[in-house]
Amino acid sequence: MSSVELDLRRLEPGEAPRPTQLEPVGAADAVVVRGPVPALAAVLAALLRAGRTAEVPVAWEPGRDKASDGLARDLEIGTGEPRDLTLVRDDHGGVLLHHGRIEAAGGGRRSLSRRVGLQAHHDDIRVADGEITRIDVRPDWTAVDTIGVTVMTLPLRPTRQTSGRALQVASDPARIVRDGVAYPRPVNRWTWYADDRVRWRLQP
């Protein structure tokens, strides 16, 4: 049995593993990954591309950051038996484990002072239509094939929260952040969805 161990604990905040670091994953029979949430997400994305998420058990030794602590609690790392879990993915080849964000593209002003025009549907519910500050997306690990969506129209105003399987967005140029790592270019369309056809195997 070919087991691959990846030590990615030196990743900087907002940094994803390099493709060369992930090359052994596609042919592995088991993977142990050490590092922050983007390290685990990158491993699962590599297994997804290889069509092997259901076959290859993945053990994770979390990093020492807030996001890793939160996801480790959600996944109950260190407890229980191996289990098959929901995989939240996007239409650009990535996966989402802890927190995704959609906001206005561009730098300069602080993110909460920028606004982006978009239309968003969470399943069959229109959750946004016009200018907003941002959308936050989180996999719901207490449910099956479910993501939670929070729409912030204006800072310090009440947000709109919904629960469902898929979020589809058409927008002005928007910045996407997946588990702390920014997508390399602005987008006009984006979909996150809990894929009910795909599972990944956690080795706790």
Secondary structure, 3 states (H helix, E strand, C coil): CCEEEEECCCCCCCCCCCHHHHCCHHHCCEEEEEECHHHHHHHHHHHHHHCCCCCCEEEEEECCCHHHHHHHHHHCCCCCCCEEEEEEEECCCCEECCCEEEEECCCCCCHHHCCEEEEEEECCEEEEEEEECEEEEEECCCCCCCEEEEEECCCCCCCEEEEECEEEEEEEEEEEEECCEECCCCEEEEEEEEEEEEEEEECC
